[in-house]
Amino acid sequence: MEQPVIRVIRKPILTEKSLQEATEGKYTFEVDLRSNKNQIASEVKKAFKVDVLSVRTRILKGKRRRVRGTSREKVGSKLKRATVKVASGQKIAVFEKG
């Protein structure tokens, strides 16, 4: 049975904290919930042509939101973020200021 093709890297996370970590060679991306660390590392290497040293992942719970006009709550989708450390001297242009 064939594995389904998934788009591993969804988008870069451009927050104040992630831009600060980018100066240290650590880049944060939102990734597919089903992806694993090996897939993330190979996709970053292929897309940005950098050497990946390590990948750290975390799953964030979905936000709870009130349903208008009722006392019920709705839970949003989970997110998975990956922080990728690249070899010293290498950079990913998306995270550069300017």
Chimera marker file (.cmm) of the C-alpha trace (Angstrom):
<marker_set name="trace">
<marker id="1" x="0.000" y="0.000" z="0.000" r="1" g="1" b="0" radius="0.5"/>
<marker id="2" x="1.378" y="3.420" z="-0.951" r="1" g="1" b="0" radius="0.5"/>
<marker id="3" x="1.996" y="6.144" z="1.598" r="1" g="1" b="0" radius="0.5"/>
<marker id="4" x="-0.102" y="9.267" z="0.984" r="1" g="1" b="0" radius="0.5"/>
<marker id="5" x="1.888" y="12.271" z="-0.206" r="1" g="1" b="0" radius="0.5"/>
<marker id="6" x="1.795" y="14.991" z="2.448" r="1" g="1" b="0" radius="0.5"/>
<marker id="7" x="3.063" y="18.548" z="2.334" r="1" g="1" b="0" radius="0.5"/>
<marker id="8" x="5.370" y="18.454" z="5.344" r="1" g="1" b="0" radius="0.5"/>
<marker id="9" x="6.317" y="22.143" z="5.758" r="1" g="1" b="0" radius="0.5"/>
<marker id="10" x="3.276" y="24.417" z="5.863" r="1" g="1" b="0" radius="0.5"/>
<marker id="11" x="4.742" y="27.847" z="6.683" r="1" g="1" b="0" radius="0.5"/>
<marker id="12" x="7.520" y="29.558" z="8.636" r="1" g="1" b="0" radius="0.5"/>
<marker id="13" x="6.659" y="30.978" z="12.063" r="1" g="1" b="0" radius="0.5"/>
<marker id="14" x="7.764" y="34.629" z="12.070" r="1" g="1" b="0" radius="0.5"/>
<marker id="15" x="7.393" y="35.799" z="15.662" r="1" g="1" b="0" radius="0.5"/>
<marker id="16" x="9.711" y="37.921" z="17.757" r="1" g="1" b="0" radius="0.5"/>
<marker id="17" x="11.022" y="34.831" z="19.538" r="1" g="1" b="0" radius="0.5"/>
<marker id="18" x="11.547" y="32.799" z="16.360" r="1" g="1" b="0" radius="0.5"/>
<marker id="19" x="13.387" y="35.683" z="14.672" r="1" g="1" b="0" radius="0.5"/>
<marker id="20" x="15.668" y="35.929" z="17.724" r="1" g="1" b="0" radius="0.5"/>
<marker id="21" x="16.355" y="32.176" z="17.558" r="1" g="1" b="0" radius="0.5"/>
<marker id="22" x="17.087" y="32.518" z="13.829" r="1" g="1" b="0" radius="0.5"/>
<marker id="23" x="20.219" y="34.485" z="14.717" r="1" g="1" b="0" radius="0.5"/>
<marker id="24" x="21.382" y="31.342" z="16.572" r="1" g="1" b="0" radius="0.5"/>
<marker id="25" x="20.679" y="29.073" z="13.579" r="1" g="1" b="0" radius="0.5"/>
<marker id="26" x="17.326" y="27.744" z="14.861" r="1" g="1" b="0" radius="0.5"/>
<marker id="27" x="14.334" y="28.111" z="12.532" r="1" g="1" b="0" radius="0.5"/>
<marker id="28" x="10.688" y="27.378" z="13.398" r="1" g="1" b="0" radius="0.5"/>
<marker id="29" x="8.076" y="26.040" z="10.974" r="1" g="1" b="0" radius="0.5"/>
<marker id="30" x="4.479" y="24.909" z="11.168" r="1" g="1" b="0" radius="0.5"/>
<marker id="31" x="4.444" y="21.343" z="9.859" r="1" g="1" b="0" radius="0.5"/>
<marker id="32" x="1.886" y="18.659" z="9.074" r="1" g="1" b="0" radius="0.5"/>
<marker id="33" x="0.583" y="16.870" z="12.165" r="1" g="1" b="0" radius="0.5"/>
<marker id="34" x="1.396" y="13.456" z="10.625" r="1" g="1" b="0" radius="0.5"/>
<marker id="35" x="5.026" y="14.251" z="9.744" r="1" g="1" b="0" radius="0.5"/>
<marker id="36" x="7.987" y="12.889" z="11.693" r="1" g="1" b="0" radius="0.5"/>
<marker id="37" x="11.417" y="14.363" z="12.414" r="1" g="1" b="0" radius="0.5"/>
<marker id="38" x="13.154" y="12.543" z="9.550" r="1" g="1" b="0" radius="0.5"/>
<marker id="39" x="10.619" y="13.830" z="7.018" r="1" g="1" b="0" radius="0.5"/>
<marker id="40" x="10.937" y="17.379" z="8.368" r="1" g="1" b="0" radius="0.5"/>
<marker id="41" x="14.743" y="17.286" z="8.206" r="1" g="1" b="0" radius="0.5"/>
<marker id="42" x="14.809" y="15.979" z="4.635" r="1" g="1" b="0" radius="0.5"/>
<marker id="43" x="12.216" y="18.526" z="3.443" r="1" g="1" b="0" radius="0.5"/>
<marker id="44" x="14.100" y="21.459" z="5.007" r="1" g="1" b="0" radius="0.5"/>
<marker id="45" x="17.360" y="20.200" z="3.505" r="1" g="1" b="0" radius="0.5"/>
<marker id="46" x="15.775" y="19.836" z="0.068" r="1" g="1" b="0" radius="0.5"/>
<marker id="47" x="13.821" y="23.122" z="0.112" r="1" g="1" b="0" radius="0.5"/>
<marker id="48" x="16.462" y="25.452" z="1.590" r="1" g="1" b="0" radius="0.5"/>
<marker id="49" x="19.705" y="23.588" z="0.741" r="1" g="1" b="0" radius="0.5"/>
<marker id="50" x="21.081" y="23.618" z="4.297" r="1" g="1" b="0" radius="0.5"/>
<marker id="51" x="22.525" y="20.912" z="6.560" r="1" g="1" b="0" radius="0.5"/>
<marker id="52" x="20.119" y="20.035" z="9.390" r="1" g="1" b="0" radius="0.5"/>
<marker id="53" x="21.739" y="19.195" z="12.739" r="1" g="1" b="0" radius="0.5"/>
<marker id="54" x="18.616" y="18.589" z="14.856" r="1" g="1" b="0" radius="0.5"/>
<marker id="55" x="14.821" y="18.794" z="14.806" r="1" g="1" b="0" radius="0.5"/>
<marker id="56" x="12.621" y="19.459" z="17.847" r="1" g="1" b="0" radius="0.5"/>
<marker id="57" x="8.854" y="19.143" z="17.522" r="1" g="1" b="0" radius="0.5"/>
<marker id="58" x="5.889" y="20.068" z="19.669" r="1" g="1" b="0" radius="0.5"/>
<marker id="59" x="2.133" y="19.718" z="19.292" r="1" g="1" b="0" radius="0.5"/>
<marker id="60" x="0.029" y="22.691" z="20.382" r="1" g="1" b="0" radius="0.5"/>
<marker id="61" x="-3.551" y="22.197" z="21.568" r="1" g="1" b="0" radius="0.5"/>
<marker id="62" x="-6.319" y="23.881" z="19.610" r="1" g="1" b="0" radius="0.5"/>
<marker id="63" x="-7.731" y="27.116" z="20.970" r="1" g="1" b="0" radius="0.5"/>
<marker id="64" x="-11.072" y="26.998" z="22.774" r="1" g="1" b="0" radius="0.5"/>
<marker id="65" x="-13.632" y="29.406" z="21.368" r="1" g="1" b="0" radius="0.5"/>
<marker id="66" x="-17.123" y="30.284" z="22.536" r="1" g="1" b="0" radius="0.5"/>
<marker id="67" x="-20.001" y="29.604" z="20.146" r="1" g="1" b="0" radius="0.5"/>
<marker id="68" x="-21.968" y="32.798" z="19.687" r="1" g="1" b="0" radius="0.5"/>
<marker id="69" x="-25.385" y="32.874" z="21.343" r="1" g="1" b="0" radius="0.5"/>
<marker id="70" x="-24.829" y="29.709" z="23.386" r="1" g="1" b="0" radius="0.5"/>
<marker id="71" x="-22.787" y="28.615" z="26.361" r="1" g="1" b="0" radius="0.5"/>
<marker id="72" x="-20.956" y="25.944" z="24.322" r="1" g="1" b="0" radius="0.5"/>
<marker id="73" x="-17.298" y="25.941" z="23.376" r="1" g="1" b="0" radius="0.5"/>
<marker id="74" x="-15.654" y="24.788" z="20.180" r="1" g="1" b="0" radius="0.5"/>
<marker id="75" x="-12.065" y="23.520" z="20.055" r="1" g="1" b="0" radius="0.5"/>
<marker id="76" x="-9.873" y="24.500" z="17.104" r="1" g="1" b="0" radius="0.5"/>
<marker id="77" x="-7.440" y="22.229" z="15.297" r="1" g="1" b="0" radius="0.5"/>
<marker id="78" x="-4.142" y="21.103" z="16.796" r="1" g="1" b="0" radius="0.5"/>
<marker id="79" x="-0.901" y="22.507" z="15.367" r="1" g="1" b="0" radius="0.5"/>
<marker id="80" x="2.528" y="20.952" z="15.113" r="1" g="1" b="0" radius="0.5"/>
<marker id="81" x="5.628" y="23.145" z="15.130" r="1" g="1" b="0" radius="0.5"/>
<marker id="82" x="9.189" y="22.103" z="14.436" r="1" g="1" b="0" radius="0.5"/>
<marker id="83" x="12.363" y="23.958" z="15.371" r="1" g="1" b="0" radius="0.5"/>
<marker id="84" x="15.217" y="23.042" z="13.046" r="1" g="1" b="0" radius="0.5"/>
<marker id="85" x="18.854" y="23.731" z="13.892" r="1" g="1" b="0" radius="0.5"/>
<marker id="86" x="21.143" y="24.171" z="10.886" r="1" g="1" b="0" radius="0.5"/>
<marker id="87" x="24.929" y="24.023" z="10.606" r="1" g="1" b="0" radius="0.5"/>
<marker id="88" x="26.815" y="27.146" z="11.658" r="1" g="1" b="0" radius="0.5"/>
<marker id="89" x="27.321" y="29.653" z="8.871" r="1" g="1" b="0" radius="0.5"/>
<marker id="90" x="24.188" y="28.534" z="7.016" r="1" g="1" b="0" radius="0.5"/>
<marker id="91" x="21.001" y="30.596" z="6.921" r="1" g="1" b="0" radius="0.5"/>
<marker id="92" x="17.431" y="30.391" z="5.645" r="1" g="1" b="0" radius="0.5"/>
<marker id="93" x="16.537" y="33.568" z="3.752" r="1" g="1" b="0" radius="0.5"/>
<marker id="94" x="12.860" y="33.645" z="4.841" r="1" g="1" b="0" radius="0.5"/>
<marker id="95" x="13.910" y="34.546" z="8.385" r="1" g="1" b="0" radius="0.5"/>
<marker id="96" x="16.252" y="37.389" z="7.435" r="1" g="1" b="0" radius="0.5"/>
<marker id="97" x="15.151" y="40.865" z="8.512" r="1" g="1" b="0" radius="0.5"/>
<marker id="98" x="14.779" y="43.531" z="5.898" r="1" g="1" b="0" radius="0.5"/>
<link id1="1" id2="2" r="1" g="1" b="0" radius="0.2"/>
<link id1="2" id2="3" r="1" g="1" b="0" radius="0.2"/>
<link id1="3" id2="4" r="1" g="1" b="0" radius="0.2"/>
<link id1="4" id2="5" r="1" g="1" b="0" radius="0.2"/>
<link id1="5" id2="6" r="1" g="1" b="0" radius="0.2"/>
<link id1="6" id2="7" r="1" g="1" b="0" radius="0.2"/>
<link id1="7" id2="8" r="1" g="1" b="0" radius="0.2"/>
<link id1="8" id2="9" r="1" g="1" b="0" radius="0.2"/>
<link id1="9" id2="10" r="1" g="1" b="0" radius="0.2"/>
<link id1="10" id2="11" r="1" g="1" b="0" radius="0.2"/>
<link id1="11" id2="12" r="1" g="1" b="0" radius="0.2"/>
<link id1="12" id2="13" r="1" g="1" b="0" radius="0.2"/>
<link id1="13" id2="14" r="1" g="1" b="0" radius="0.2"/>
<link id1="14" id2="15" r="1" g="1" b="0" radius="0.2"/>
<link id1="15" id2="16" r="1" g="1" b="0" radius="0.2"/>
<link id1="16" id2="17" r="1" g="1" b="0" radius="0.2"/>
<link id1="17" id2="18" r="1" g="1" b="0" radius="0.2"/>
<link id1="18" id2="19" r="1" g="1" b="0" radius="0.2"/>
<link id1="19" id2="20" r="1" g="1" b="0" radius="0.2"/>
<link id1="20" id2="21" r="1" g="1" b="0" radius="0.2"/>
<link id1="21" id2="22" r="1" g="1" b="0" radius="0.2"/>
<link id1="22" id2="23" r="1" g="1" b="0" radius="0.2"/>
<link id1="23" id2="24" r="1" g="1" b="0" radius="0.2"/>
<link id1="24" id2="25" r="1" g="1" b="0" radius="0.2"/>
<link id1="25" id2="26" r="1" g="1" b="0" radius="0.2"/>
<link id1="26" id2="27" r="1" g="1" b="0" radius="0.2"/>
<link id1="27" id2="28" r="1" g="1" b="0" radius="0.2"/>
<link id1="28" id2="29" r="1" g="1" b="0" radius="0.2"/>
<link id1="29" id2="30" r="1" g="1" b="0" radius="0.2"/>
<link id1="30" id2="31" r="1" g="1" b="0" radius="0.2"/>
<link id1="31" id2="32" r="1" g="1" b="0" radius="0.2"/>
<link id1="32" id2="33" r="1" g="1" b="0" radius="0.2"/>
<link id1="33" id2="34" r="1" g="1" b="0" radius="0.2"/>
<link id1="34" id2="35" r="1" g="1" b="0" radius="0.2"/>
<link id1="35" id2="36" r="1" g="1" b="0" radius="0.2"/>
<link id1="36" id2="37" r="1" g="1" b="0" radius="0.2"/>
<link id1="37" id2="38" r="1" g="1" b="0" radius="0.2"/>
<link id1="38" id2="39" r="1" g="1" b="0" radius="0.2"/>
<link id1="39" id2="40" r="1" g="1" b="0" radius="0.2"/>
<link id1="40" id2="41" r="1" g="1" b="0" radius="0.2"/>
<link id1="41" id2="42" r="1" g="1" b="0" radius="0.2"/>
<link id1="42" id2="43" r="1" g="1" b="0" radius="0.2"/>
<link id1="43" id2="44" r="1" g="1" b="0" radius="0.2"/>
<link id1="44" id2="45" r="1" g="1" b="0" radius="0.2"/>
<link id1="45" id2="46" r="1" g="1" b="0" radius="0.2"/>
<link id1="46" id2="47" r="1" g="1" b="0" radius="0.2"/>
<link id1="47" id2="48" r="1" g="1" b="0" radius="0.2"/>
<link id1="48" id2="49" r="1" g="1" b="0" radius="0.2"/>
<link id1="49" id2="50" r="1" g="1" b="0" radius="0.2"/>
<link id1="50" id2="51" r="1" g="1" b="0" radius="0.2"/>
<link id1="51" id2="52" r="1" g="1" b="0" radius="0.2"/>
<link id1="52" id2="53" r="1" g="1" b="0" radius="0.2"/>
<link id1="53" id2="54" r="1" g="1" b="0" radius="0.2"/>
<link id1="54" id2="55" r="1" g="1" b="0" radius="0.2"/>
<link id1="55" id2="56" r="1" g="1" b="0" radius="0.2"/>
<link id1="56" id2="57" r="1" g="1" b="0" radius="0.2"/>
<link id1="57" id2="58" r="1" g="1" b="0" radius="0.2"/>
<link id1="58" id2="59" r="1" g="1" b="0" radius="0.2"/>
<link id1="59" id2="60" r="1" g="1" b="0" radius="0.2"/>
<link id1="60" id2="61" r="1" g="1" b="0" radius="0.2"/>
<link id1="61" id2="62" r="1" g="1" b="0" radius="0.2"/>
<link id1="62" id2="63" r="1" g="1" b="0" radius="0.2"/>
<link id1="63" id2="64" r="1" g="1" b="0" radius="0.2"/>
<link id1="64" id2="65" r="1" g="1" b="0" radius="0.2"/>
<link id1="65" id2="66" r="1" g="1" b="0" radius="0.2"/>
<link id1="66" id2="67" r="1" g="1" b="0" radius="0.2"/>
<link id1="67" id2="68" r="1" g="1" b="0" radius="0.2"/>
<link id1="68" id2="69" r="1" g="1" b="0" radius="0.2"/>
<link id1="69" id2="70" r="1" g="1" b="0" radius="0.2"/>
<link id1="70" id2="71" r="1" g="1" b="0" radius="0.2"/>
<link id1="71" id2="72" r="1" g="1" b="0" radius="0.2"/>
<link id1="72" id2="73" r="1" g="1" b="0" radius="0.2"/>
<link id1="73" id2="74" r="1" g="1" b="0" radius="0.2"/>
<link id1="74" id2="75" r="1" g="1" b="0" radius="0.2"/>
<link id1="75" id2="76" r="1" g="1" b="0" radius="0.2"/>
<link id1="76" id2="77" r="1" g="1" b="0" radius="0.2"/>
<link id1="77" id2="78" r="1" g="1" b="0" radius="0.2"/>
<link id1="78" id2="79" r="1" g="1" b="0" radius="0.2"/>
<link id1="79" id2="80" r="1" g="1" b="0" radius="0.2"/>
<link id1="80" id2="81" r="1" g="1" b="0" radius="0.2"/>
<link id1="81" id2="82" r="1" g="1" b="0" radius="0.2"/>
<link id1="82" id2="83" r="1" g="1" b="0" radius="0.2"/>
<link id1="83" id2="84" r="1" g="1" b="0" radius="0.2"/>
<link id1="84" id2="85" r="1" g="1" b="0" radius="0.2"/>
<link id1="85" id2="86" r="1" g="1" b="0" radius="0.2"/>
<link id1="86" id2="87" r="1" g="1" b="0" radius="0.2"/>
<link id1="87" id2="88" r="1" g="1" b="0" radius="0.2"/>
<link id1="88" id2="89" r="1" g="1" b="0" radius="0.2"/>
<link id1="89" id2="90" r="1" g="1" b="0" radius="0.2"/>
<link id1="90" id2="91" r="1" g="1" b="0" radius="0.2"/>
<link id1="91" id2="92" r="1" g="1" b="0" radius="0.2"/>
<link id1="92" id2="93" r="1" g="1" b="0" radius="0.2"/>
<link id1="93" id2="94" r="1" g="1" b="0" radius="0.2"/>
<link id1="94" id2="95" r="1" g="1" b="0" radius="0.2"/>
<link id1="95" id2="96" r="1" g="1" b="0" radius="0.2"/>
<link id1="96" id2="97" r="1" g="1" b="0" radius="0.2"/>
<link id1="97" id2="98" r="1" g="1" b="0" radius="0.2"/>
</marker_set>
